[in-house]
């Protein structure tokens, strides 16, 4: 089939698919009005899209290596851009971005700037050159450019590290969504959702993943735009949220000033301050405080038993006794976390920054305020940098450069990707402001016995995602009495706004599509690195295409189960895991790829040492400063942040080191071979394409 005819066929298929999805949502709305329970709506929105993705996977099954790894190199630019956008718009973009903007305000724009800026780097520095090179993977390019299996091995390990970290975040998001839709426990929800991931990538590789991701993008963008447009109409009467964003932001800012002066909010802040002081006092004498707490708890249990109190009351006292820390070290850790939590809550606006406040602190204030301002500004810039170079180094995104028919279409594909991603990113700030408007003006002031049901339902999923308590005991909900995790803001948006439950189901289906699309691409990237780059290129060059594909499928299953097992442990929030993956990718790949294309003097030893040094420093900084990793590795030394940079931006140290080491070692070691230099000339040589 000719390329124009193939594109016309795709237009027809996905045009009907879009109309079908809209009709499906409208039909679900009619069923809701007819009395279909929420649980039924949730299961249908979970199962119907996954069944559709499975059908695409089955129809696209293949054992041909070119089809499996790069979709036959015949994906038109627009559709490759749509698939790349779906691959890119992960659970972090769909779930975490709006939540970050809701909680952080201006600071959350670092994600928007970093991610979109990174695509400019891909288009300018990498996409056309990787497509001209051909082959299947990023380790393929690096191994050939530097003529070294050692470089290929480091690239394989780095690919696995950053992709595995990223896929854990996606499966964590799948678990959240599945749990909310079905009522299953989080652990079961993770493995149920995992089945949806495997149905696509396991059967047809990149071919199945590509056409599934196009379908998923359509669901993602509709599910994201509908509740925001609905909120915009509800609040302003105008169905263009991007146009009324500034006006609503002004309303939110005025309401923030009112809440910061509200006597009830100040009461809540005072309670948290008292709790923080209590934990501070305990930490002054940990063994003595623990002994007193244990003695008081034992005395209460004994007193209740002596007075023949009710069974429930005795059991509650026994549970409180059992929950006390078992040792002084454990008590110190628990109380330190509690102190930090209460200090964070003992601030205006439930610890959130004012939405229009650029950075924390005050550049005109005292030394502490100026230091806080400088630190937050530096962290903002560091995060933007890490996300930009990380985007330009992510293997599962760069692999998309190989699936287009030509170099020209590879460049056009990146442009289309930016267009499709822009539709979501330009909407996310408006969504965050409109949700905040609803919370500030509708939820705050509601009696606790009249709070909407979604609050209790999300609290049951996980108290760390949402918790609400009457701190000042006045029976009225105050903003400071709610702790909400940014990961659920998007999922809860329809319920916060009082929209029909069918919209909640559609948003959850969009979030599921975002997590599944990225997880598919990541798992395929890991499996390809192991089966193609390691097994075929280094172990058994004579392996048939069918054998390589079979091994890839087996490895994909193993990696998926391993990622699910890690996700169940809830190691960190989605945005942190994703940002860590970007730091890994930027430090490991960006210097080696850019210098490999634009500097003929870059050689094998330079690439090897630069990749190892950049990735090693990034891993070290994360391991020594992130609480979950410190606990996992048993690190007890004090946290030492360099220039105040948070671990989420660890790549800001690894990337410059990678460049510096690569340049220095390349200059101190023999020049690369003539063949390597000719490859650089060939990659950069202008070529006219039909």
N, C-alpha and C positions, 0 to 999 in steps of 0.2 A: 504494500500500500504506500502511495506517495506521501510525502510529508504534509502537503496541504490537505489531502483527503483525510489523513490520520487526525490532523488538528480539527477539521470540521466534524469528524465523528466524535472527538472528545468534547467539543462545544455542545453537541446535541445531547450526549450522555449526561454531562454534568449540569446542563441547563434543566433537563427533566428531573435530575436528582435534587437540585435546589428547590424546584417547585414541589417536589414530593415531600421534602423535609418540612417546608412551610405548611403544607396540607396536613402532615402528621401532627405538627404542633397545634394547629387549629382544631384538629379532631380530638386531641387530648384535652384541649380546653373545653370542648363540648361535653366530653365524658366527665370532666370534673364537675361541670354544672349539673350533670345528670346524677351525680352522687358517687362517682368512683372515688374510693378512699385514697388518701395521700400515699399510703404504702403501695397500693397498686400502681399509682402514677410513677412512683420512684422506681419500682421494679421494671416497668415498661421502658422508662427512659434509660435505664441501665442496660437492659437486655437487647432492645431493638437496635440501637447503634452498633453494639458489639457484634450482633448477628450480621449486620450489614458489612462491617469490616471483615468478618470471617468469610463472608461470601466473596468479597473482593480478593482476599488472600487465597481462597481455594481456586478461583478462576485464574489467578496469576501464578499458580505454583509452577516451579521450574527447577531443572537440574543443570541448565546451561549456565556456565560460569559468568559470561558477559551479562546475561539477563539477571542472574542472581546478585552480582556485585554492583553493576552500574545500570540496571534497567535497559540493557541493550543500546545505550547511548543514543536514544531517540526521543527523549522527553522534550517537547517544545519549550521555549524559554518561559512563556507565561505560566505554563503548568508546572515547570520546574521551580519557578519563583513561588508559586502557591504552595507546592510541596515543601520547599525550603522554609517558607514562613510558618507552616504547620510544625515542621521539624524544630524550628527555632522557638515558636511560642509555646513554651513548655508550661508545666504547672507553675513555674516561677513567674512567667509573664501573665498567665491567665489568673492564677490565684494570688500570687505573692505581690505583684506590682501594685495593684490597687490597694492592697493592705499596707504595703510600705508607704505609699503616698498618704493613706489615711492616718497612719501613726506618726509619720515623720514630716509630712508636709513637703516643704521645699527640698529638704535633704533627699527625699525619695526620687527626685528628678535625676539624681546621679545614675540610676538604672536606665532611664529613658535615654539620656545623653550617651552613656557608655555603650549600650547595645546598638543604637542606631549608628553612632560614630564608628563602631567596629565594622559594620557592613560597608562603610565607605572604604575602610582599609582593605577589606576583602576584594572589593571591585577594582581598586586601583593597583594593589600590590600583588595579589595572588591568583584570583579566579582565572583570568585568561591564560596565565602561564601553566597552572596546574592542568587545565583542560588540554592545552597543546601537548603537554607531556603524555597525557593519556593514562593508561594503567588503571588501578582500582582504588588504592588507598594512599594515605599520607606517608606511612612508613615505606611504601613502594617508592614514592618520589625521593624521600630523603636517602634511602638505601642506594638508589641509582645515582642521585646527584653527587653523593659523597663516596660512592663506590665502596661501601663498607657494610658488612653484616653486623659489626658492632654498633654502628649508628642506627641500623635498622632495628636492632634489639632494644636499644634505649628508646627508640620511637615507639616500639610495640608496648614496652612497659609504661611509657607515659600515656599512650592512648588508652590503655586499660585503666590506669589510675584516674585520669580526668573523666573518662566516660563512665566508669563504675560509680564515681562520686555523684555524677550528674544523674545517672539512672536511679540511684537510691532515692534522690529527691523526687523523681517522677513517680516511682512506685509508692512512696510515702503519700504523695498527692492522690494517687489512685485509691489508696486505702481510705483516706479521708472522705472522698466522694462516695465510694461504694458503701462505706459505713453510714453516711448521711442518707443515702437513697434507700438503703435496705434495712437499716437497723441492726445489721450484723456487728459483731465486735470488730475493733480495728484490725486485729491480727488476722481474722478470717477474711475481712474485707480486702486486705493486701493481697492475699493469695487468690481470691476470687477475681479481683481486677487483673492480676498477673495473667490469668488465662486469656483475657482480651488482648494483652500485649503479644503473647506468643502465637495467637491464631493468625496474625498477619505476617510478622517477620519470619516465623519458623517455616512457613510453607513456600513463600515465593521470594524471599530476600528483598533486594532493592526494588524489583519490579512490583511486588505486592505492596511494599511499604510506600512507594511513590504514589500509586493510584489510590491507596487508602488515605494517605496524607492530604491529597487534594480534596477528597470527600470530607476529611476531618477539618480542614481549614474552613470550608463552607459552614459547618456546624459551629466551629469556634467563633467566627466573626458574627454570625447571626445571634448566637447565644450571648455574646458580649455586648452587642449594640442594642438589642431590644430592651433590656431593663434600664439602660442609661437613657435611651430615648423616652421610655415610659416615665422615668423619674423626672426628666426635663419637662415633659408635658404637664405632669402632676404639679411640679413646683413653679413653673413659669408660663406654661401654656405654649411653649415653643419647642418643636421636635428636633432641634439641633443643639445638643448639649455643648458642643464645642463653642458655639456662639454665645451662650449664656453663662459660660464658665466664669468669666470675670465678675459678672453681677452676683452670682451665687457665692463666689469666694468672698466678696465684700460682705454679704449677709452673714457668712460663717465667721468672719473676722470680728464683726460687731457682736455676735453672740458669744464668741470666745471671751471678749472683754467683760461681758455681763457675768459669765460663769466664773471668771477669775475673782470677781467681787462678791459672788453669791455667798451669804452667811452659811447656808447649808453645805455648800462645797467646802468652805473653810473648816466647818466642823469635821467633815470626813478627813481632810488633810491633817487636822490636829490629832485625830485618832491614830492615823498611820505614823505620825511623828512619835506618839507615845509608845507605840509598838516597837518602832525602831530603837528608841532609847532603852526599852526593856531588853532587847536582844543585845544591844551594845553593853549593857550592864552584865549580862550573862557571859559575854565573851571576855570580860575583864577577869573572870575567875571560872573557867570552864569546868574543872573537876568539882568545885564546890557547888556551882549552879546545877550541874547534872545530878549530884547527890541530893540536893534539896528538892529538885523536881521529882526525882524518883521516890523520895520519902513522902512527899505530899500525895503523889499518885497512889502509893501503897496504902497510905492512911485513909484516903477517900474510898478505896475498894473495901478495906476492912470495915469502915464506918457504915457503908451501904449494906454490906452483908450482915453486920450486927443489928442494923435497924430493919432487916428483912425487907429491903426496898425491892421494887419490881425487877424482874429478870432483865428487861431491856436496859434499865438504868445501870445495873451491875455490869452487864456486858459492855456497855459503852465506856464505863470507867476502866474495865480490864483492857479494852482495846486501846484506850489512851495510855495506859501503863506500858503495854506491849510496844506502842509506837515510839516510845522515847529512845533516843540514841543509845546504842549499846556500849559505846566507849567515848572517851574524851575527844579523840580525833574525829570520830563521826559527829559528835555534838558540835565541835568547832565548825566543821564543814556545813552542817545543816543550818546552824544559827548564822553563819556568815552569809549564806544565800538568803535566809529570811531577812537579815538586816538590809541587804542590798535591795531586796524586793520591796520592803516597806519604805525605804528611803526613796525609791523610784516612785512609789504610789503617793508619797507625801509631797507631791508637787502639784501645781495647778493643772487643770485639764487632764487629770488621771495620768500625769507624767508625760503627756504628749507636748511637743513643741507647738507654739502658735503656727497656724498653717502657712502664713506668709513670712514667718521668721526664717531668714536665710540660714543662719548658723546659730548654734548655742552661744551663750555668753554675750558680751557687749564690747565692741572695739574701743569704746570711749569710757569703759568702766574701770574698776580697780584691776590690780594685777591678775587676780584669779579669773575675773570676767574676761579680760583680754586673752589670757591663756586658753580659756575654754573656747573662745571665738576662733582663735588661730588654729587650735587643734581640730575643731569640727570642720573648718574650711579645708584644712590639709587632708583630712580623711575623705571629704567629698571629692576633692581632686584625685586622690589616690584611687578611690573606687572607680571613678570615671575612667582613669587610665587602665586599670586592671580589666574592666569589662570590655574596653575597646580592643586591647591586644589579645585578650582571651577569646573574643569573638573571632578574631582573625587567626586564631590557632586551634579552634575546636575541630577535631577530626571529622565528626559526624556532619558538620556544616560544610567543610571543605570537600568532603567526598561528593557533595552535590555538584561540584564543578565538573565531575567526570561523566555525568548522566545526560548532558546536552549533546546535540548532534555536532556542534562546532564551537570554535573559540568565540566567535561573535555572539552566538547564542548563550554561551556561558556568562559573558559580560552582561547581556540583556537580562539574563535570568536573575542576576544580583539586583539589577534595577527593579525588576518586578517584585523581588523579595522585599525590597525597601518599601515599595508602594503598599503591598499587602500588610506588612508589619506596621506601617505608619497608621493604617486605619484603626488598629487597636491602641497603639501608643498615644495617639493624639486624643483618644477618648478616655484613657485611664485617669488622667488628672481630673477631668470633669466628673467621672464616676466617684472618685474619692471625696471630692467636695460635696457632691449631692448626697452621698451616704452620711457624711458628717452633718449636713444640714438636717437630715431626718433624725439622726440620733439626738442632736442638740435641741431640736425644737419639738419633737414628738415623744421620744422615749424618756428624756429627762423630765422629771416631774410626775411620772406615772406611778400610782400606788403599786407596791410590790405584788399585791394580790391580783393586780390587773395586767401584769407584764405579759407580753405575747408568748405563745407556747414555744416558739423557736429558741428562746433563751434557755429554757429547761432542757430542750432536746439537745442542743449543742453542748450544754454542760455535761450531759450524760455521756456524750461521745468521748470527751476528755476534758477534765477541769482545767488543764493547761491551755486549752483553746479558748474557753470562755468560762468565766466565773463571775457571779453576781452575789453580793451579800449586803444586807442592810447594816452598814458599818456604824452609822450614828443612831440607829434604832428609831428612826422617825416614821418608818413605813412608807417613805417616798423614795423613789429611785433617783440617785444623783450620779452624775457622770463619773466621779471618782470611785463609785462603788462597783464599777464594772472593769474587769481586766479582760481584754480581747486580744487574741493572737491574729496578726495580720493575714495568716494563711486562710482564714475563714471569712474575711470581709466580703470577698466577691461572692462566695457561695451563699452567704446570708443576706446579700443585698436585696433580692426580691422580697424576703420575709420582713427585713427591716423597713422596706418601703410599703409593706402591706399589699403587694401584688398577688395575683392568683398563684396557687401552688404550682400550676403547670409551668409558670415562668421559672420557678425554682428548679423544677425538673430539667427544663431546657438548659439553664445555666450549668447545672451539674453535668449534663451531657456534654456541654462545651468544655468544661474543665476536664472531664474524662478524656475527650478527644485530644485536648492539648497535652495531657500527660501521656496518653497512649502513643500519640504521634512521635513525640520526642523519645520516649522509651524504646519504640521500635527502631528508630534510627541509631540510638546509642548501643542497643544490644547487637544490632547488625554490625556496627563498627568494631565492637570488641571481638565478636566472633570472626569477623573478616581478618582482623589483625592476627588472631591466633591461627586460623586455618590457612589463610592465603600467605600472609607475610612470614609467619614462623614455620608452619608445617610445609607449605609448598615451596617457598623461596629458600628455606634454610635446611629443612630436614629431608624432604622427599620431592625433588624437582620433577620427578617422573610421574607424580600422582595425577590421575585422570581428573577431569573437571567434575565428574559425578562424585568421585570420592572426596574431593575438596569441599563440595557443597554439602555432602552428608556429614562430614566432620564439623563443618561450620554450624549446621543445625544442632548437632549434639552439644557443641560447646555453648551455643546460644542458650540452650535449655539450662545447662549447669550455671552459667553466669546469671541468668534471670532468677533462678532459685536462690543463689547466693545474695543477690541484691535485695530480694524480698526479705531474706532473713535479717539483713542489716537494717532495712527500713522499719521492721517491726520494733527494733530497739529505740526508734525515734531519736537518733543521734543529735539532731539540730533542726532548726526550722528550714523550710524549703529554700528561702532566699540565701541563707548562709551556705548550704550545701552547693547550690548552683554557683554562687560566687567563688567558692573554693575551687570548684572545677575550672572556672575561668582563669583563676590564678595559676593552676597547674598547667593548663593548656598554653597560656601566654608565655610562661617561663620556659616550658619545654620546647615549644614549636616556633613561636614567632621569630626569635632571632635566627634560628637555623633556616626557616623558610625564606625570610626576607633577604638575608645575606646570600642564601643559596641561589636566589634568582638574580640579584643585582650586584653581587661582588664575586668576580671570578677567582679572587685569591683565597676565598673561604675553602678550607680543606677538611679532610676527614677528622684529624685530631682536634681542630678548632671546633667543629660541630659537636664531636663527642664530648669534649670538655665543657663547652658552653652549655649544652643541654643538661649535662649532669650537674654542673654548678648551679645553674638557674633553678632547676627543679629541686635540687637538694636544699638550697637556701629557703625556698618557698615552703617546702615540707617542714623544715626545722622551725620556721617562724610560726606556722600553724600549730604544730605539735606542742610547742612550748607556751603558747598563749591562748589556745581555745580550751575552755573548761572541759568539754566532753573528751577531747583527745588527751588532755592532761590526766584526767581521771582514768581513761583507758590505758595509758602508758605508765601510770603510777608516778607522774612527775609532781613533786611536792615543793619545788623551789618557787620563790615569788615570781609572779608575772612581770616581765620586763618588756614593755612596748617600746620600740625604737621610734623616737620622735612622736610618740603618741599614736602611731598608726595601728588601727584595729586589725585583728587577724583576718577579717573578711577581705582585706586588701593586701594580703601577703605577697602577691605577685609584683607589687611595686618595687620590691627589693630583688626578686629573682630575675625579672626581665632585663633590667640594666646590667646586672652581673653576667647574665647569659651573653649579652652583646659584647661586653668588655672582655670576658674570658675568650669568647670565640675569635674576636679580632686579634687579641694578643697572642693566643696559641697559634693561630693561622700564620701570623707574621714570623713567629719563632720556629716554625717547623717547615719542612719542604713544601714547595708549591704543589698544587694539585696537578694531576696528570693532564695531558693535552686533551684527552677525551672529555674530562670534566669541564674544562674551559670551553670546548666546542659545544657542549650541552647548554651552557649558559648563553652562548651566542645564539644558538638555535632557538632557545626559549624566548629570547627577547627580540628576535629578528621580525620586523613587520612582515605581515603576510596578507595578501588580498584574498578574501574568500568569496565564493559565489553566493 
